[in-house]
Amino acid sequence: VYTIGCFDLFHRGHQNVLLALREFGYYIVAGIHDDESYFKLKNKYTIDNLETRMDNVKPFVDQLFVIPSTKPGLYLKSMVSEQDILSGACCYARGDDMLQFPGRDWVESVMPVHFVPRTESCSSSLLRTIYHSEDPELAKKAAYAVTRYDGKPVDENGNVLKL
């Protein structure tokens, strides 16, 4: 089972997804974006550095590799066994908070893709807003906010609360 993520501010939602991957296979291979590619993907810096993020993910997977690019296709292709593709012994699984993930076209062309339901009211964006906002009012608002489908805190008009 292959997956890719950023895993910043590791939380129960990440843990739940990683644990759920075992439902699809016994050997889990995870790619994790390095700090630079994280910044390019999300236009913000990580709170946890790469080593911390790797330490958080490693207990849940059998193999972990780093992706130093916003385009993970090349790195994923190098990790996927041709024999597993030909025998149909592999799949890709991830949380359903990002259905159009980078590299999806290639992944779907060689293996099934499964989406695991996200954990309600839990996201790195929510934690970042509550614990790392320099605006105490925004942090308080986020702590009690309704969250969107992807766990991001929203105001009464449905707008994402921004740091």
Secondary structure in CASP SS format (residue, H / E / C, confidence):
PFRMAT SS
TARGET T0000
AUTHOR 0000-0000-0000
METHOD secondary structure of the structure
MODEL  1
V C 1.00
Y E 1.00
T E 1.00
I E 1.00
G E 1.00
C C 1.00
F C 1.00
D C 1.00
L C 1.00
F C 1.00
H C 1.00
R H 1.00
G H 1.00
H H 1.00
Q H 1.00
N H 1.00
V H 1.00
L H 1.00
L H 1.00
A H 1.00
L H 1.00
R H 1.00
E H 1.00
F C 1.00
G C 1.00
Y C 1.00
Y C 1.00
I C 1.00
V E 1.00
A E 1.00
G E 1.00
I E 1.00
H E 1.00
D C 1.00
D H 1.00
E H 1.00
S H 1.00
Y H 1.00
F H 1.00
K H 1.00
L H 1.00
K H 1.00
N C 1.00
K C 1.00
Y C 1.00
T C 1.00
I C 1.00
D C 1.00
N C 1.00
L H 1.00
E H 1.00
T H 1.00
R H 1.00
M H 1.00
D H 1.00
N H 1.00
V H 1.00
K H 1.00
P H 1.00
F H 1.00
V C 1.00
D C 1.00
Q E 1.00
L E 1.00
F E 1.00
V E 1.00
I E 1.00
P C 1.00
S C 1.00
T C 1.00
K C 1.00
P C 1.00
G H 1.00
L H 1.00
Y H 1.00
L H 1.00
K H 1.00
S H 1.00
M H 1.00
V C 1.00
S C 1.00
E H 1.00
Q H 1.00
D H 1.00
I H 1.00
L H 1.00
S H 1.00
G C 1.00
A C 1.00
C C 1.00
C C 1.00
Y E 1.00
A E 1.00
R E 1.00
G E 1.00
D C 1.00
D C 1.00
M C 1.00
L C 1.00
Q C 1.00
F C 1.00
P C 1.00
G C 1.00
R H 1.00
D H 1.00
W H 1.00
V H 1.00
E H 1.00
S H 1.00
V H 1.00
M C 1.00
P C 1.00
V E 1.00
H E 1.00
F E 1.00
V E 1.00
P C 1.00
R C 1.00
T C 1.00
E C 1.00
S C 1.00
C C 1.00
S C 1.00
S H 1.00
S H 1.00
L H 1.00
L H 1.00
R H 1.00
T H 1.00
I H 1.00
Y H 1.00
H H 1.00
S C 1.00
E C 1.00
D C 1.00
P H 1.00
E H 1.00
L H 1.00
A H 1.00
K H 1.00
K H 1.00
A H 1.00
A H 1.00
Y C 1.00
A C 1.00
V E 1.00
T E 1.00
R C 1.00
Y C 1.00
D C 1.00
G C 1.00
K C 1.00
P E 1.00
V E 1.00
D C 1.00
E C 1.00
N C 1.00
G C 1.00
N C 1.00
V E 1.00
L C 1.00
K C 1.00
L C 1.00
END
